[in-house]
């Protein structure tokens, strides 16, 4: 795939253009080295689909999700109002994000502060693009592989998005194997609710190590995630069990970009 430049909303506005969709990158997707790979995969897919998309760049602030979950409502509202003002200034109507935390906050919590936007999670959009024939996966890249999918709490239980990620995996020509705890009965990775940013509380075992047991039991070669927080926790669980040679943790977007040879 030829190199392309991801444009900012400011660039587009200066050129008198309007983006079809804003790609909300999020803090993890911007600053976490592992999550940056997911960001690149999403951008490549959007570009391959011919979508005119843009990012906010340095004008994007944290959605405020970690602050809200940790109990700092004041900081959350400050960040939210700042973001809403920026989005409205650019007349943004539609957004996509690869982070379920950003997705849930933008979709469900910004409206009460005056921020009404159509917000899609990247798995929903990628599934739509595949169904519409805007992108296609040449079968065979994952043939014979066993892929299991970990449901992010903010995507599954909070927003009832269970099928889109699974439909994508099935299109990869791989065997989708479910962990014993999946969908509405899925087990949290241990990072939600701002737990990512604090020390663990005392208990018998770390949540992500418990989840690693489920992953190993599924005998999957690939664990598909759809959240940068889950990605960190699941990879740590695999590492803890010295299974890095046997189990690969990948975001759905990375699997699709790889199958499309992007």
PAZAPA-4460 file (N, C-alpha, C; in steps of 0.05 Angstrom, whole numbers, plus 32768, in hexadecimal, padded with zeros to 4 digits):
% residues 262
    n_x    n_y    n_z   ca_x   ca_y   ca_z    c_x    c_y    c_z   seq   type   mol
   8011   7FE8   8000   8000   8000   8000   8012   8019   8000     1      X     A
   800C   802C   7FEF   801C   8045   7FEE   8017   8055   8007     2      X     A
   802C   8064   800E   802A   8075   8026   8015   808A   8022     3      X     A
   8008   8092   8038   7FF5   80A8   8036   7FF6   80B8   8050     4      X     A
   7FEE   80D1   804E   7FEF   80E3   8065   7FD3   80E5   8072     5      X     A
   7FD2   80E1   808C   7FB9   80E4   809A   7FB5   8102   809F     6      X     A
   7F9F   810D   8096   7F9B   812A   8098   7F8D   8131   80B2     7      X     A
   7F91   814A   80BB   7F83   8153   80D3   7F6A   8163   80CA     8      X     A
   7F57   8166   80DC   7F3F   8175   80D6   7F47   8192   80D0     9      X     A
   7F5C   819D   80DD   7F65   81B8   80D8   7F6E   81BB   80BB    10      X     A
   7F7E   81A7   80B1   7F87   81A6   8095   7F70   81A8   8082    11      X     A
   7F5C   8196   8088   7F45   8194   8076   7F35   81AE   8075    12      X     A
   7F31   81B9   808D   7F21   81D2   808E   7F30   81E8   807E    13      X     A
   7F4A   81EA   8082   7F5A   81FE   8074   7F58   81FB   8055    14      X     A
   7F55   81E1   804C   7F52   81DC   8030   7F35   81DD   8026    15      X     A
   7F23   81E4   8039   7F07   81E7   8032   7EF9   81CC   802D    16      X     A
   7F04   81B7   803A   7EF9   819C   8036   7EEC   8193   8050    17      X     A
   7EDB   817E   804D   7ECE   8172   8065   7ED4   8154   8065    18      X     A
   7EDB   814A   807C   7EE0   812D   807E   7EC6   811E   8080    19      X     A
   7EC5   8106   8075   7EAD   80F5   8078   7EAB   80EB   8095    20      X     A
   7EC2   80E6   80A1   7EC2   80DA   80BB   7EDB   80E3   80CA    21      X     A
   7ED8   80E8   80E4   7EEF   80EF   80F5   7EF9   80D6   8103    22      X     A
   7F13   80D1   8101   7F1F   80BA   8110   7F28   80C5   812A    23      X     A
   7F1A   80BD   8140   7F22   80C4   815B   7F37   80B0   8164    24      X     A
   7F4F   80BA   8168   7F66   80A7   816D   7F67   809E   818A    25      X     A
   7F62   80B1   819D   7F63   80AA   81B9   7F7F   80AB   81C4    26      X     A
   7F81   80AC   81DF   7F9C   80AF   81EC   7FAD   8096   81E7    27      X     A
   7FA1   807E   81EA   7FB1   8066   81E6   7FBB   8064   81CA    28      X     A
   7FA9   8069   81B7   7FAF   8067   819A   7FC4   807C   8192    29      X     A
   7FC6   8091   81A1   7FDA   80A6   819B   7FF5   80A2   81A8    30      X     A
   7FF5   8099   81C1   800D   8099   81D1   8018   807D   81D8    31      X     A
   8007   8069   81D9   8011   804E   81E0   801D   8041   81C7    32      X     A
   8035   8038   81CA   8044   802D   81B3   8035   8016   81A5    33      X     A
   802A   8004   81B5   801C   7FED   81AA   8001   7FF6   819D    34      X     A
   7FF3   8008   81A9   7FDA   8011   819E   7FDD   8022   8185    35      X     A
   7FF5   802E   8182   7FFA   803E   816A   7FF8   802C   8151    36      X     A
   7FFF   8013   8154   7FFD   8000   813D   7FDF   7FFC   8135    37      X     A
   7FCE   7FFC   8149   7FB1   7FF9   8144   7FA7   8012   8135    38      X     A
   7FB0   802A   813E   7FA9   8043   8131   7FB1   8042   8113    39      X     A
   7FC9   8039   810E   7FD3   8038   80F2   7FC2   8024   80E2    40      X     A
   7FBB   800E   80EE   7FAA   7FFA   80E0   7F8F   8005   80D8    41      X     A
   7F83   8014   80EB   7F68   8020   80E6   7F6B   8035   80CF    42      X     A
   7F80   8045   80D1   7F83   805A   80BC   7F87   804D   80A1    43      X     A
   7F96   8038   809F   7F9A   802A   8085   7F80   801F   807A    44      X     A
   7F70   8014   808C   7F56   8009   8083   7F43   801F   8079    45      X     A
   7F42   8035   8088   7F31   804C   807F   7F3A   8056   8064    46      X     A
   7F55   8058   8061   7F60   8062   8048   7F5A   804F   8031    47      X     A
   7F5D   8035   8036   7F58   8020   8021   7F3B   8020   8019    48      X     A
   7F29   8027   802C   7F0C   8028   8026   7F04   8041   8017    49      X     A
   7F18   8053   8014   7F12   806C   8005   7F03   8081   8015    50      X     A
   7F03   807D   8030   7EF5   8091   8041   7F06   80AA   8044    51      X     A
   7EF9   80C1   8043   7F07   80DA   8048   7F06   80DF   8066    52      X     A
   7F1C   80D9   8073   7F1B   80DB   8090   7F31   80EE   809A    53      X     A
   7F2F   80F7   80B2   7F43   8109   80BE   7F44   8105   80DC    54      X     A
   7F59   810E   80E8   7F5C   810D   8105   7F5D   8129   8110    55      X     A
   7F5A   812C   812B   7F5D   8147   8137   7F7A   814E   813C    56      X     A
   7F8B   8139   813E   7FA7   813E   8144   7FAB   8149   8160    57      X     A
   7FBA   815E   8163   7FC0   816A   817D   7FA7   8177   818A    58      X     A
   7F92   817B   817A   7F79   8187   8185   7F68   8172   8194    59      X     A
   7F6F   8158   8192   7F60   8144   81A0   7F6A   8141   81BD    60      X     A
   7F57   8144   81D0   7F5E   8140   81EC   7F52   8125   81F5    61      X     A
   7F5B   811B   820C   7F4F   8103   8217   7F31   8107   8219    62      X     A
   7F21   80F2   8214   7F04   80F4   8217   7EFB   80F9   8233    63      X     A
   7F0D   80F2   8246   7F06   80F6   8263   7EFC   80DD   8270    64      X     A
   7EFC   80C7   8261   7EF2   80AD   826C   7F01   80A5   8285    65      X     A
   7F1C   80A4   8285   7F2A   809B   829E   7F24   80AD   82B6    66      X     A
   7F22   80C8   82B1   7F1C   80DB   82C6   7F00   80D5   82D2    67      X     A
   7EED   80D1   82C0   7ED1   80CC   82C9   7ED0   80B2   82DA    68      X     A
   7EDD   809C   82CF   7EDC   8082   82DD   7EEA   8084   82F8    69      X     A
   7EFE   8095   82FA   7F0D   8098   8313   7EFF   80AB   8326    70      X     A
   7EE8   80B7   831D   7ED9   80C7   8330   7EDC   80E5   832D    71      X     A
   7EED   80EE   8319   7EF1   810B   8316   7EDE   8116   8300    72      X     A
   7EC5   811A   8307   7EB1   8123   82F4   7EB7   813F   82E9    73      X     A
   7EC3   8150   82FA   7EC9   816B   82F2   7EDD   816A   82DA    74      X     A
   7EF3   815B   82DE   7F07   8159   82C8   7EFB   814D   82AF    75      X     A
   7EEA   8138   82B3   7EDC   812C   829B   7ECD   8141   828C    76      X     A
   7EBD   8151   829A   7EAC   8165   828C   7EBD   817B   827E    77      X     A
   7ED4   8182   828B   7EE5   8196   827E   7EF0   818B   8264    78      X     A
   7EFA   8172   8264   7F05   8166   824C   7EEF   8162   8237    79      X     A
   7ED8   8159   8240   7EC2   8154   822D   7EB9   816E   821F    80      X     A
   7EB6   8183   822F   7EAD   819D   8223   7EC1   81A7   820F    81      X     A
   7EDB   81A4   8215   7EF0   81AC   8203   7EEE   819D   81E9    82      X     A
   7EEB   8182   81EB   7EE9   8172   81D3   7ED0   8178   81C3    83      X     A
   7EBA   817B   81D0   7EA0   8181   81C3   7EA3   819B   81B3    84      X     A
   7EAF   81AF   81BF   7EB2   81C9   81B1   7EC3   81C6   8198    85      X     A
   7ED9   81B6   819A   7EEA   81B1   8183   7EDB   81A2   816D    86      X     A
   7ECD   818D   8174   7EBE   817D   8161   7EA9   818D   8153    87      X     A
   7E9B   819E   8163   7E86   81AE   8157   7E91   81C4   8145    88      X     A
   7EA8   81CF   814C   7EB5   81E3   813B   7EBC   81D8   811F    89      X     A
   7EC2   81BE   811E   7EC8   81B1   8105   7EAF   81A4   80F8    90      X     A
   7E99   81A8   8105   7E7F   819D   80FB   7E80   817F   80F7    91      X     A
   7E8D   8171   810A   7E8F   8154   8108   7E74   8147   810D    92      X     A
   7E6C   8135   80FB   7E53   8127   80FE   7E57   8109   8106    93      X     A
   7E6E   80FE   80FB   7E72   80E1   80FD   7E8F   80DB   8106    94      X     A
   7E92   80C9   8118   7EAC   80C2   8122   7EB0   80A4   8124    95      X     A
   7EC9   809B   8122   7ED0   807F   8127   7EE7   807F   813A    96      X     A
   7EE8   806C   814C   7EFE   8069   815F   7F04   804B   8164    97      X     A
   7F1E   8045   8169   7F26   802A   816E   7F26   8024   818C    98      X     A
   7F1D   8037   819C   7F1D   8033   81BA   7F01   8033   81C5    99      X     A
   7EF8   801C   81D0   7EDD   801B   81DB   7ED8   802F   81F2   100      X     A
   7EED   8037   8200   7EE9   804A   8215   7EE2   8065   8209   101      X     A
   7EF1   806D   81F5   7EEB   8086   81E6   7ECF   8084   81DA   102      X     A
   7ECA   806D   81CD   7EB0   8068   81BF   7E99   806C   81D3   103      X     A
   7E9A   805F   81EA   7E84   8060   81FD   7E80   807C   8208   104      X     A
   7E96   808A   820D   7E94   80A5   8218   7E89   80B9   8203   105      X     A
   7E94   80B8   81EB   7E8B   80CA   81D5   7E6E   80C5   81CE   106      X     A
   7E66   80AB   81CD   7E4B   80A3   81C4   7E36   80A7   81DA   107      X     A
   7E3D   809F   81F2   7E28   809F   8207   7E29   80B5   821C   108      X     A
   7E41   80C2   821F   7E43   80D5   8235   7E46   80F2   822B   109      X     A
   7E4F   80F6   8212   7E51   8111   8207   7E36   811E   8201   110      X     A
   7E22   810E   81F8   7E08   811B   81F2   7DFC   812C   8208   111      X     A
   7DFF   8122   8221   7DF3   8132   8237   7E02   814C   823C   112      X     A
   7E1A   814F   822F   7E28   8168   8231   7E26   8178   8217   113      X     A
   7E14   816F   8206   7E10   817E   81ED   7E1F   8173   81D5   114      X     A
   7E2E   815D   81D8   7E3D   8152   81C2   7E2F   813B   81B5   115      X     A
   7E21   8140   819F   7E12   812B   8192   7E1F   8124   8177   116      X     A
   7E2B   810C   8176   7E39   8103   815E   7E32   80E6   8159   117      X     A
   7E35   80DE   8140   7E33   80C1   813A   7E4E   80B5   813F   118      X     A
   7E4F   80A2   8151   7E69   8096   8159   7E69   8078   8153   119      X     A
   7E7E   806F   8144   7E80   8053   813E   7E9A   8047   814A   120      X     A
   7E98   802E   8152   7EB1   8021   815A   7EBD   8015   8141   121      X     A
   7ED7   8013   8140   7EE4   800A   8127   7EDB   7FEF   811D   122      X     A
   7ED3   7FDD   8130   7ECA   7FC2   8127   7EB0   7FC4   8117   123      X     A
   7E9E   7FD6   8120   7E84   7FDA   8113   7E89   7FE5   80F7   124      X     A
   7E9A   7FFA   80F5   7E9F   8006   80DB   7EAD   7FF3   80C8   125      X     A
   7EC1   7FE4   80D1   7ED0   7FD1   80C0   7EBD   7FBC   80B6   126      X     A
   7EAB   7FB3   80C7   7E97   7F9E   80BF   7E85   7FA9   80AA   127      X     A
   7E7C   7FC3   80AD   7E6B   7FD0   8099   7E7A   7FD2   807E   128      X     A
   7E93   7FDA   807F   7EA3   7FDE   8066   7EA6   7FC3   8058   129      X     A
   7EAA   7FAE   8067   7EAC   7F93   805B   7E91   7F8B   804E   130      X     A
   7E7B   7F90   805C   7E61   7F89   8051   7E5A   7F99   8038   131      X     A
   7E63   7FB2   8038   7E5D   7FC3   8021   7E70   7FBF   800A   132      X     A
   7E85   7FAF   800E   7E98   7FAA   7FF9   7EAC   7FC0   7FF5   133      X     A
   7EAD   7FD3   8008   7EC1   7FE9   8006   7EDD   7FDF   800B   134      X     A
   7EDF   7FCA   801B   7EF9   7FBD   801F   7EF4   7F9F   801C   135      X     A
   7F08   7F90   8015   7F04   7F73   8015   7F1C   7F65   8020   136      X     A
   7F17   7F4E   802D   7F2C   7F3E   8038   7F30   7F27   8025   137      X     A
   7F48   7F25   801A   7F4E   7F0E   8009   7F52   7EF7   801C   138      X     A
   7F41   7EE3   801A   7F42   7ECC   802C   7F5D   7EBE   802E   139      X     A
   7F62   7EB1   8044   7F79   7EA1   8045   7F8F   7EAA   8058   140      X     A
   7F90   7EC4   805E   7FA5   7ECE   806F   7FA6   7EC1   808B   141      X     A
   7F8E   7EBA   8095   7F8D   7EAE   80AF   7F81   7E91   80AE   142      X     A
   7F82   7E86   8097   7F77   7E6B   8093   7F84   7E57   80A7   143      X     A
   7F73   7E47   80B4   7F7D   7E33   80C6   7F84   7E3E   80E2   144      X     A
   7F82   7E58   80E6   7F89   7E64   8100   7F70   7E63   8112   145      X     A
   7F75   7E5F   812B   7F60   7E61   813F   7F61   7E7C   814C   146      X     A
   7F4C   7E8C   8148   7F4B   7EA7   8154   7F34   7EA8   8168   147      X     A
   7F3B   7EB3   8180   7F26   7EB8   8194   7F24   7ED6   8197   148      X     A
   7F0C   7EDF   81A0   7F08   7EFB   81A3   7F01   7F02   81C0   149      X     A
   7F0E   7F17   81CA   7F09   7F20   81E5   7EF6   7F38   81E4   150      X     A
   7EDF   7F35   81F1   7ECC   7F4B   81F1   7ED4   7F61   8205   151      X     A
   7ED8   7F79   81FA   7EDD   7F90   820B   7EC3   7F97   821A   152      X     A
   7EC5   7F9D   8234   7EAC   7FA3   8244   7E9D   7FBB   8238   153      X     A
   7EAD   7FD0   8230   7EA0   7FE8   8226   7E94   7FE5   820B   154      X     A
   7E9C   7FD0   81FD   7E91   7FCB   81E2   7E79   7FB8   81E5   155      X     A
   7E7E   7FA2   81F4   7E6A   7F8D   81F7   7E53   7F95   820A   156      X     A
   7E58   7F91   8223   7E43   7F96   8237   7E39   7FB2   8237   157      X     A
   7E4A   7FC6   8233   7E41   7FE2   8234   7E33   7FEB   821B   158      X     A
   7E3A   7FDF   8204   7E2E   7FE9   81EB   7E23   7FD3   81D9   159      X     A
   7E23   7FBA   81E3   7E16   7FA4   81D5   7E21   7F9E   81B9   160      X     A
   7E3B   7FA3   81B6   7E49   7F9D   819C   7E58   7F83   81A0   161      X     A
   7E4C   7F6E   8197   7E58   7F53   8199   7E5D   7F47   817E   162      X     A
   7E4B   7F4C   816B   7E4C   7F3D   8151   7E60   7F48   813D   163      X     A
   7E62   7F63   813B   7E74   7F6F   8126   7E90   7F63   8127   164      X     A
   7E9E   7F63   813E   7EB9   7F58   813F   7EBA   7F3B   8137   165      X     A
   7EA6   7F2C   813F   7EA6   7F0F   8138   7EA0   7F0A   811A   166      X     A
   7E8F   7F1B   810F   7E8A   7F18   80F2   7EA3   7F1E   80E2   167      X     A
   7EB3   7F31   80EB   7ECD   7F37   80DE   7EDF   7F1F   80DF   168      X     A
   7EE2   7F13   80F7   7EF4   7EFC   80FA   7EEC   7EE5   80E8   169      X     A
   7ED2   7EE1   80E6   7EC8   7ECB   80D5   7ECF   7ED0   80B7   170      X     A
   7ED0   7EEA   80B0   7ED7   7EF1   8094   7EF6   7EEC   808F   171      X     A
   7F05   7EEA   80A5   7F22   7EE6   80A2   7F29   7EC9   809A   172      X     A
   7F14   7EB8   8097   7F19   7E9C   8090   7F27   7E8D   80A6   173      X     A
   7F23   7E96   80BE   7F2F   7E88   80D6   7F19   7E7B   80E6   174      X     A
   7F22   7E69   80F8   7F0E   7E5C   8109   7F0B   7E6E   8122   175      X     A
   7EF2   7E78   8126   7EEC   7E89   813D   7EE5   7E76   8154   176      X     A
   7EF6   7E77   8169   7EF1   7E66   8181   7EEA   7E79   8198   177      X     A
   7ED5   7E72   81A7   7ECD   7E83   81BD   7EDA   7E7A   81D7   178      X     A
   7EE2   7E8E   81E8   7EEB   7E87   8202   7ED3   7E7F   8213   179      X     A
   7ED8   7E72   8229   7EC1   7E68   8239   7EB0   7E7F   8244   180      X     A
   7EBE   7E96   8248   7EAF   7EAE   8251   7EB0   7EC2   823A   181      X     A
   7E99   7EC5   822C   7E98   7ED8   8215   7E7E   7EE6   8214   182      X     A
   7E7D   7EF9   8201   7E65   7F0A   81FD   7E5C   7F17   8217   183      X     A
   7E42   7F15   821E   7E38   7F22   8236   7E44   7F16   8250   184      X     A
   7E4F   7EFE   824D   7E5C   7EF0   8264   7E7A   7EF3   8263   185      X     A
   7E84   7F05   8252   7EA1   7F08   824F   7EAE   7F12   8269   186      X     A
   7EC8   7F0E   826B   7ED7   7F17   8283   7EE7   7F30   827C   187      X     A
   7EE5   7F44   828D   7EF3   7F5D   8289   7F11   7F57   8289   188      X     A
   7F20   7F68   827A   7F3E   7F64   8278   7F4B   7F6E   8292   189      X     A
   7F3C   7F7F   82A1   7F48   7F89   82BA   7F50   7FA7   82B8   190      X     A
   7F4C   7FB4   82A1   7F56   7FCF   829E   7F40   7FE4   829F   191      X     A
   7F27   7FDC   829B   7F11   7FF0   829A   7F0C   7FFF   82B4   192      X     A
   7EFC   8014   82B2   7EF5   8023   82CA   7F0D   8030   82D7   193      X     A
   7F20   8039   82C6   7F39   8046   82CF   7F4C   8034   82DF   194      X     A
   7F46   801A   82DF   7F57   8007   82ED   7F73   8005   82E0   195      X     A
   7F74   800C   82C6   7F8D   800D   82B7   7FA2   801E   82C5   196      X     A
   7F99   8033   82D3   7FAB   8047   82DC   7FB0   8046   82FA   197      X     A
   7FA8   8031   8307   7FAD   802F   8324   7FB8   8014   832C   198      X     A
   7FC3   8012   8343   7FCE   7FF8   834C   7FB7   7FE5   8351   199      X     A
   7FBD   7FCB   834D   7FA8   7FB7   8351   7FA1   7FB5   836F   200      X     A
   7F88   7FAE   8374   7F7F   7FAA   8390   7F86   7F8D   8397   201      X     A
   7F86   7F88   83B1   7F8E   7F6D   83BA   7F78   7F59   83B2   202      X     A
   7F82   7F42   83AA   7F6F   7F2D   83A2   7F80   7F14   839C   203      X     A
   7F72   7EFF   8393   7F80   7EE6   838E   7F90   7EE6   8374   204      X     A
   7F86   7EF4   8360   7F94   7EF4   8346   7F8D   7F0D   8336   205      X     A
   7F9E   7F15   8324   7F99   7F2C   8312   7F84   7F23   82FE   206      X     A
   7F72   7F36   82F7   7F5C   7F30   82E4   7F67   7F26   82C9   207      X     A
   7F7C   7F34   82BF   7F86   7F2D   82A5   7F94   7F11   82A5   208      X     A
   7F9E   7F09   82BC   7FAA   7EEE   82BD   7F94   7ED9   82BC   209      X     A
   7F7E   7EDF   82C9   7F66   7ECD   82C8   7F5C   7ECB   82AB   210      X     A
   7F5C   7EE2   829D   7F53   7EE2   8281   7F67   7ED3   826F   211      X     A
   7F81   7ED4   8276   7F95   7EC5   8267   7F90   7EA7   8268   212      X     A
   7F85   7E9E   827E   7F7E   7E81   8281   7F69   7E7A   826C   213      X     A
   7F55   7E8C   8269   7F3F   7E87   8255   7F4B   7E86   8239   214      X     A
   7F5E   7E98   8233   7F6A   7E9A   8219   7F79   7E80   8212   215      X     A
   7F89   7E77   8226   7F99   7E5E   8222   7F87   7E46   821F   216      X     A
   7F71   7E45   822E   7F5E   7E2F   822C   7F50   7E2D   8211   217      X     A
   7F4D   7E44   8203   7F40   7E44   81E9   7F52   7E38   81D3   218      X     A
   7F6C   7E36   81D9   7F7F   7E2B   81C6   7F81   7E3C   81AC   219      X     A
   7F7C   7E56   81AF   7F7D   7E68   8198   7F9A   7E70   8193   220      X     A
   7FA1   7E74   8179   7FBB   7E7E   8172   7FBB   7E9D   8174   221      X     A
   7FA3   7EA8   816F   7FA1   7EC6   816E   7F8A   7ECE   8181   222      X     A
   7F8F   7EE2   8191   7F7A   7EED   81A2   7F74   7F09   8196   223      X     A
   7F5B   7F0D   818C   7F54   7F26   8180   7F48   7F38   8196   224      X     A
   7F52   7F51   8196   7F47   7F65   81A9   7F3C   7F7C   8198   225      X     A
   7F2D   7F8D   81A5   7F22   7FA5   8197   7F24   7FBD   81A9   226      X     A
   7F38   7FBD   81BB   7F3B   7FD3   81CF   7F59   7FD4   81D7   227      X     A
   7F64   7FEC   81D7   7F81   7FEF   81DE   7F86   7FE7   81FB   228      X     A
   7F73   7FEC   820D   7F77   7FE5   8229   7F78   7FC6   822B   229      X     A
   7F64   7FB9   821E   7F64   7F9B   821F   7F7E   7F90   8213   230      X     A
   7F87   7F9D   81FD   7FA0   7F95   81F0   7FB7   7F93   8204   231      X     A
   7FBA   7FA8   8214   7FD0   7FA8   8228   7FCD   7F92   823C   232      X     A
   7FB5   7F8F   8247   7FB0   7F7B   825C   7FB2   7F5E   8252   233      X     A
   7FA8   7F59   823A   7FA9   7F3E   822F   7FC6   7F37   8228   234      X     A
   7FD5   7F4A   821D   7FF1   7F44   8216   8001   7F3F   8230   235      X     A
   7FFB   7F4E   8245   8009   7F49   825E   8003   7F2D   8269   236      X     A
   7FEA   7F24   8265   7FE1   7F09   826E   7FF0   7EF3   825F   237      X     A
   7FF3   7EF8   8244   8001   7EE4   8233   801F   7EE3   823C   238      X     A
   802A   7EFB   8240   8047   7EFD   8248   804C   7EEF   8262   239      X     A
   803A   7EF4   8275   803D   7EE8   8290   803E   7ECA   828F   240      X     A
   8030   7EBE   827B   8030   7EA1   8278   8044   7E97   8264   241      X     A
   8056   7EA9   825B   806B   7EA2   8247   805F   7E94   822E   242      X     A
   8049   7E9F   8224   803B   7E93   820D   803E   7EA5   81F4   243      X     A
   8051   7EB8   81F5   8053   7ECB   81DF   8058   7EBE   81C3   244      X     A
   8065   7EA6   81C4   806B   7E98   81AA   8052   7E8A   81A0   245      X     A
   803F   7E84   81B1   8027   7E75   81A9   800E   7E85   81A6   246      X     A
   800C   7E9B   81B5   7FF3   7EAC   81B3   7FFA   7EC8   81AC   247      X     A
   7FEE   7ED2   8196   7FF2   7EED   818D   7FD9   7EFD   8194   248      X     A
   7FDD   7F15   819F   7FC6   7F26   81A5   7FC6   7F3C   8190   249      X     A
   7FB0   7F3E   8180   7FAE   7F52   816B   7F93   7F60   816C   250      X     A
   7F93   7F79   8164   7F7A   7F87   8162   7F6C   7F7E   8148   251      X     A
   7F51   7F7F   8148   7F42   7F77   8130   7F4B   7F87   8117   252      X     A
   7F51   7FA1   811B   7F5A   7FB1   8104   7F75   7FA7   80F9   253      X     A
   7F86   7F9E   810B   7FA0   7F94   8102   7F9D   7F7A   80F2   254      X     A
   7F8A   7F69   80FB   7F85   7F50   80EC   7F7A   7F56   80D0   255      X     A
   7F68   7F6A   80CE   7F5C   7F71   80B4   7F71   7F7E   80A2   256      X     A
   7F81   7F90   80AD   7F95   7F9E   809D   7FA9   7F89   8093   257      X     A
   7FB0   7F76   80A4   7FC3   7F61   809C   7FB7   7F4F   8086   258      X     A
   7F9D   7F48   8089   7F90   7F37   8074   7F8D   7F46   805A   259      X     A
   7F8B   7F61   805B   7F88   7F72   8043   7FA4   7F78   8037   260      X     A
   7FB9   7F6F   8046   7FD5   7F74   803E   7FDB   7F92   803C   261      X     A
   7FD1   7FA1   8050   7FD6   7FBE   8051   7FF0   7FC4   805F   262      X     A
***
